[in-house]
């Protein structure tokens, strides 16, 4: 149960990180 909670938490963080990464790359492309 605890392991499942940690796994879900990591997946949520990965989702946010990937969104931030995509946004960062799009802004870089927009600048150059």
mmCIF file as Biopython writes it, N, C-alpha, C and O atoms, coordinates in Angstrom:
data_model
#
loop_
_atom_site.group_PDB
_atom_site.id
_atom_site.type_symbol
_atom_site.label_atom_id
_atom_site.label_alt_id
_atom_site.label_comp_id
_atom_site.label_asym_id
_atom_site.label_entity_id
_atom_site.label_seq_id
_atom_site.pdbx_PDB_ins_code
_atom_site.Cartn_x
_atom_site.Cartn_y
_atom_site.Cartn_z
_atom_site.occupancy
_atom_site.B_iso_or_equiv
_atom_site.auth_seq_id
_atom_site.auth_asym_id
_atom_site.pdbx_PDB_model_num
ATOM 1   N N  . UNK A ? 1  ? 0.850  -1.201 0.000   1.0 0.0 1  A 1 
ATOM 2   C CA . UNK A ? 1  ? 0.000  0.000  0.000   1.0 0.0 1  A 1 
ATOM 3   C C  . UNK A ? 1  ? 0.881  1.244  0.000   1.0 0.0 1  A 1 
ATOM 4   O O  . UNK A ? 1  ? 0.691  2.153  -0.808  1.0 0.0 1  A 1 
ATOM 5   N N  . UNK A ? 2  ? 1.836  1.274  0.905   1.0 0.0 2  A 1 
ATOM 6   C CA . UNK A ? 2  ? 2.735  2.428  0.981   1.0 0.0 2  A 1 
ATOM 7   C C  . UNK A ? 2  ? 3.573  2.538  -0.288  1.0 0.0 2  A 1 
ATOM 8   O O  . UNK A ? 2  ? 3.809  3.633  -0.799  1.0 0.0 2  A 1 
ATOM 9   N N  . UNK A ? 3  ? 4.017  1.392  -0.786  1.0 0.0 3  A 1 
ATOM 10  C CA . UNK A ? 3  ? 4.818  1.385  -2.011  1.0 0.0 3  A 1 
ATOM 11  C C  . UNK A ? 3  ? 3.993  1.888  -3.196  1.0 0.0 3  A 1 
ATOM 12  O O  . UNK A ? 3  ? 4.487  2.626  -4.049  1.0 0.0 3  A 1 
ATOM 13  N N  . UNK A ? 4  ? 2.745  1.479  -3.227  1.0 0.0 4  A 1 
ATOM 14  C CA . UNK A ? 4  ? 1.859  1.921  -4.311  1.0 0.0 4  A 1 
ATOM 15  C C  . UNK A ? 4  ? 1.670  3.437  -4.247  1.0 0.0 4  A 1 
ATOM 16  O O  . UNK A ? 4  ? 1.642  4.104  -5.282  1.0 0.0 4  A 1 
ATOM 17  N N  . UNK A ? 5  ? 1.540  3.982  -3.036  1.0 0.0 5  A 1 
ATOM 18  C CA . UNK A ? 5  ? 1.383  5.428  -2.864  1.0 0.0 5  A 1 
ATOM 19  C C  . UNK A ? 5  ? 2.625  6.162  -3.370  1.0 0.0 5  A 1 
ATOM 20  O O  . UNK A ? 5  ? 2.509  7.184  -4.047  1.0 0.0 5  A 1 
ATOM 21  N N  . UNK A ? 6  ? 3.798  5.651  -3.048  1.0 0.0 6  A 1 
ATOM 22  C CA . UNK A ? 6  ? 5.047  6.278  -3.500  1.0 0.0 6  A 1 
ATOM 23  C C  . UNK A ? 6  ? 5.149  6.209  -5.024  1.0 0.0 6  A 1 
ATOM 24  O O  . UNK A ? 6  ? 5.560  7.168  -5.678  1.0 0.0 6  A 1 
ATOM 25  N N  . UNK A ? 7  ? 4.766  5.058  -5.571  1.0 0.0 7  A 1 
ATOM 26  C CA . UNK A ? 7  ? 4.833  4.898  -7.023  1.0 0.0 7  A 1 
ATOM 27  C C  . UNK A ? 7  ? 3.932  5.911  -7.721  1.0 0.0 7  A 1 
ATOM 28  O O  . UNK A ? 7  ? 4.322  6.518  -8.718  1.0 0.0 7  A 1 
ATOM 29  N N  . UNK A ? 8  ? 2.729  6.086  -7.192  1.0 0.0 8  A 1 
ATOM 30  C CA . UNK A ? 8  ? 1.802  7.051  -7.786  1.0 0.0 8  A 1 
ATOM 31  C C  . UNK A ? 8  ? 2.355  8.467  -7.650  1.0 0.0 8  A 1 
ATOM 32  O O  . UNK A ? 8  ? 2.226  9.274  -8.570  1.0 0.0 8  A 1 
ATOM 33  N N  . UNK A ? 9  ? 2.960  8.767  -6.528  1.0 0.0 9  A 1 
ATOM 34  C CA . UNK A ? 9  ? 3.537  10.087 -6.307  1.0 0.0 9  A 1 
ATOM 35  C C  . UNK A ? 9  ? 4.649  10.360 -7.317  1.0 0.0 9  A 1 
ATOM 36  O O  . UNK A ? 9  ? 4.740  11.460 -7.861  1.0 0.0 9  A 1 
ATOM 37  N N  . UNK A ? 10 ? 5.483  9.370  -7.566  1.0 0.0 10 A 1 
ATOM 38  C CA . UNK A ? 10 ? 6.574  9.519  -8.535  1.0 0.0 10 A 1 
ATOM 39  C C  . UNK A ? 10 ? 6.010  9.717  -9.937  1.0 0.0 10 A 1 
ATOM 40  O O  . UNK A ? 10 ? 6.530  10.525 -10.706 1.0 0.0 10 A 1 
ATOM 41  N N  . UNK A ? 11 ? 4.965  8.995  -10.269 1.0 0.0 11 A 1 
ATOM 42  C CA . UNK A ? 11 ? 4.358  9.147  -11.594 1.0 0.0 11 A 1 
ATOM 43  C C  . UNK A ? 11 ? 3.788  10.550 -11.765 1.0 0.0 11 A 1 
ATOM 44  O O  . UNK A ? 11 ? 3.922  11.145 -12.834 1.0 0.0 11 A 1 
ATOM 45  N N  . UNK A ? 12 ? 3.157  11.081 -10.728 1.0 0.0 12 A 1 
ATOM 46  C CA . UNK A ? 12 ? 2.619  12.441 -10.804 1.0 0.0 12 A 1 
ATOM 47  C C  . UNK A ? 12 ? 3.743  13.446 -11.000 1.0 0.0 12 A 1 
ATOM 48  O O  . UNK A ? 12 ? 3.613  14.380 -11.791 1.0 0.0 12 A 1 
ATOM 49  N N  . UNK A ? 13 ? 4.841  13.261 -10.288 1.0 0.0 13 A 1 
ATOM 50  C CA . UNK A ? 13 ? 5.971  14.173 -10.435 1.0 0.0 13 A 1 
ATOM 51  C C  . UNK A ? 13 ? 6.559  14.087 -11.837 1.0 0.0 13 A 1 
ATOM 52  O O  . UNK A ? 13 ? 6.932  15.102 -12.425 1.0 0.0 13 A 1 
ATOM 53  N N  . UNK A ? 14 ? 6.639  12.876 -12.368 1.0 0.0 14 A 1 
ATOM 54  C CA . UNK A ? 14 ? 7.168  12.706 -13.723 1.0 0.0 14 A 1 
ATOM 55  C C  . UNK A ? 14 ? 6.289  13.440 -14.725 1.0 0.0 14 A 1 
ATOM 56  O O  . UNK A ? 14 ? 6.788  14.039 -15.678 1.0 0.0 14 A 1 
ATOM 57  N N  . UNK A ? 15 ? 4.994  13.390 -14.511 1.0 0.0 15 A 1 
ATOM 58  C CA . UNK A ? 15 ? 4.080  14.077 -15.415 1.0 0.0 15 A 1 
ATOM 59  C C  . UNK A ? 15 ? 4.335  15.583 -15.376 1.0 0.0 15 A 1 
ATOM 60  O O  . UNK A ? 15 ? 4.432  16.225 -16.422 1.0 0.0 15 A 1 
ATOM 61  N N  . UNK A ? 16 ? 4.443  16.145 -14.180 1.0 0.0 16 A 1 
ATOM 62  C CA . UNK A ? 16 ? 4.698  17.580 -14.048 1.0 0.0 16 A 1 
ATOM 63  C C  . UNK A ? 16 ? 6.051  17.952 -14.644 1.0 0.0 16 A 1 
ATOM 64  O O  . UNK A ? 16 ? 6.179  18.979 -15.311 1.0 0.0 16 A 1 
ATOM 65  N N  . UNK A ? 17 ? 7.054  17.121 -14.403 1.0 0.0 17 A 1 
ATOM 66  C CA . UNK A ? 17 ? 8.393  17.406 -14.930 1.0 0.0 17 A 1 
ATOM 67  C C  . UNK A ? 17 ? 8.381  17.372 -16.454 1.0 0.0 17 A 1 
ATOM 68  O O  . UNK A ? 17 ? 8.998  18.217 -17.102 1.0 0.0 17 A 1 
ATOM 69  N N  . UNK A ? 18 ? 7.685  16.402 -17.022 1.0 0.0 18 A 1 
ATOM 70  C CA . UNK A ? 18 ? 7.634  16.309 -18.486 1.0 0.0 18 A 1 
ATOM 71  C C  . UNK A ? 18 ? 6.903  17.520 -19.070 1.0 0.0 18 A 1 
ATOM 72  O O  . UNK A ? 18 ? 7.312  18.049 -20.104 1.0 0.0 18 A 1 
ATOM 73  N N  . UNK A ? 19 ? 5.823  17.962 -18.412 1.0 0.0 19 A 1 
ATOM 74  C CA . UNK A ? 19 ? 5.115  19.147 -18.885 1.0 0.0 19 A 1 
ATOM 75  C C  . UNK A ? 19 ? 6.018  20.374 -18.835 1.0 0.0 19 A 1 
ATOM 76  O O  . UNK A ? 19 ? 6.046  21.171 -19.772 1.0 0.0 19 A 1 
ATOM 77  N N  . UNK A ? 20 ? 6.746  20.520 -17.748 1.0 0.0 20 A 1 
ATOM 78  C CA . UNK A ? 20 ? 7.657  21.648 -17.601 1.0 0.0 20 A 1 
ATOM 79  C C  . UNK A ? 20 ? 8.756  21.589 -18.658 1.0 0.0 20 A 1 
ATOM 80  O O  . UNK A ? 20 ? 9.142  22.611 -19.225 1.0 0.0 20 A 1 
ATOM 81  N N  . UNK A ? 21 ? 9.258  20.373 -18.916 1.0 0.0 21 A 1 
ATOM 82  C CA . UNK A ? 21 ? 10.323 20.191 -19.905 1.0 0.0 21 A 1 
ATOM 83  C C  . UNK A ? 21 ? 9.832  20.565 -21.302 1.0 0.0 21 A 1 
ATOM 84  O O  . UNK A ? 21 ? 10.540 21.234 -22.055 1.0 0.0 21 A 1 
ATOM 85  N N  . UNK A ? 22 ? 8.624  20.136 -21.643 1.0 0.0 22 A 1 
ATOM 86  C CA . UNK A ? 22 ? 8.046  20.462 -22.956 1.0 0.0 22 A 1 
ATOM 87  C C  . UNK A ? 22 ? 7.838  21.974 -23.073 1.0 0.0 22 A 1 
ATOM 88  O O  . UNK A ? 22 ? 8.138  22.566 -24.110 1.0 0.0 22 A 1 
ATOM 89  N N  . UNK A ? 23 ? 7.336  22.583 -22.030 1.0 0.0 23 A 1 
ATOM 90  C CA . UNK A ? 23 ? 7.120  24.028 -22.032 1.0 0.0 23 A 1 
ATOM 91  C C  . UNK A ? 23 ? 8.446  24.768 -22.210 1.0 0.0 23 A 1 
ATOM 92  O O  . UNK A ? 23 ? 8.520  25.756 -22.941 1.0 0.0 23 A 1 
ATOM 93  N N  . UNK A ? 24 ? 9.493  24.282 -21.534 1.0 0.0 24 A 1 
ATOM 94  C CA . UNK A ? 24 ? 10.815 24.894 -21.619 1.0 0.0 24 A 1 
ATOM 95  C C  . UNK A ? 24 ? 11.362 24.805 -23.043 1.0 0.0 24 A 1 
ATOM 96  O O  . UNK A ? 24 ? 11.903 25.781 -23.562 1.0 0.0 24 A 1 
ATOM 97  N N  . UNK A ? 25 ? 11.225 23.654 -23.665 1.0 0.0 25 A 1 
ATOM 98  C CA . UNK A ? 25 ? 11.725 23.471 -25.042 1.0 0.0 25 A 1 
ATOM 99  C C  . UNK A ? 25 ? 10.919 24.327 -26.024 1.0 0.0 25 A 1 
ATOM 100 O O  . UNK A ? 25 ? 11.480 24.906 -26.954 1.0 0.0 25 A 1 
ATOM 101 N N  . UNK A ? 26 ? 9.631  24.403 -25.817 1.0 0.0 26 A 1 
ATOM 102 C CA . UNK A ? 26 ? 8.808  25.226 -26.709 1.0 0.0 26 A 1 
ATOM 103 C C  . UNK A ? 26 ? 9.190  26.699 -26.585 1.0 0.0 26 A 1 
ATOM 104 O O  . UNK A ? 26 ? 9.235  27.412 -27.588 1.0 0.0 26 A 1 
ATOM 105 N N  . UNK A ? 27 ? 9.459  27.152 -25.391 1.0 0.0 27 A 1 
ATOM 106 C CA . UNK A ? 27 ? 9.855  28.552 -25.206 1.0 0.0 27 A 1 
ATOM 107 C C  . UNK A ? 27 ? 11.218 28.808 -25.847 1.0 0.0 27 A 1 
ATOM 108 O O  . UNK A ? 27 ? 11.450 29.879 -26.408 1.0 0.0 27 A 1 
ATOM 109 N N  . UNK A ? 28 ? 12.122 27.824 -25.764 1.0 0.0 28 A 1 
ATOM 110 C CA . UNK A ? 28 ? 13.429 27.979 -26.406 1.0 0.0 28 A 1 
ATOM 111 C C  . UNK A ? 28 ? 13.271 28.064 -27.921 1.0 0.0 28 A 1 
ATOM 112 O O  . UNK A ? 28 ? 13.911 28.889 -28.571 1.0 0.0 28 A 1 
ATOM 113 N N  . UNK A ? 29 ? 12.431 27.222 -28.470 1.0 0.0 29 A 1 
ATOM 114 C CA . UNK A ? 29 ? 12.195 27.255 -29.916 1.0 0.0 29 A 1 
ATOM 115 C C  . UNK A ? 29 ? 11.584 28.599 -30.304 1.0 0.0 29 A 1 
ATOM 116 O O  . UNK A ? 29 ? 11.909 29.149 -31.356 1.0 0.0 29 A 1 
ATOM 117 N N  . UNK A ? 30 ? 10.722 29.114 -29.479 1.0 0.0 30 A 1 
ATOM 118 C CA . UNK A ? 30 ? 10.065 30.386 -29.773 1.0 0.0 30 A 1 
ATOM 119 C C  . UNK A ? 30 ? 11.086 31.523 -29.762 1.0 0.0 30 A 1 
ATOM 120 O O  . UNK A ? 30 ? 10.995 32.447 -30.571 1.0 0.0 30 A 1 
ATOM 121 N N  . UNK A ? 31 ? 12.054 31.460 -28.853 1.0 0.0 31 A 1 
ATOM 122 C CA . UNK A ? 31 ? 13.082 32.502 -28.771 1.0 0.0 31 A 1 
ATOM 123 C C  . UNK A ? 31 ? 14.009 32.431 -29.987 1.0 0.0 31 A 1 
ATOM 124 O O  . UNK A ? 31 ? 14.341 33.460 -30.575 1.0 0.0 31 A 1 
ATOM 125 N N  . UNK A ? 32 ? 14.424 31.230 -30.362 1.0 0.0 32 A 1 
ATOM 126 C CA . UNK A ? 32 ? 15.341 31.078 -31.509 1.0 0.0 32 A 1 
ATOM 127 C C  . UNK A ? 32 ? 14.564 30.638 -32.750 1.0 0.0 32 A 1 
ATOM 128 O O  . UNK A ? 32 ? 15.154 30.456 -33.815 1.0 0.0 32 A 1 
#
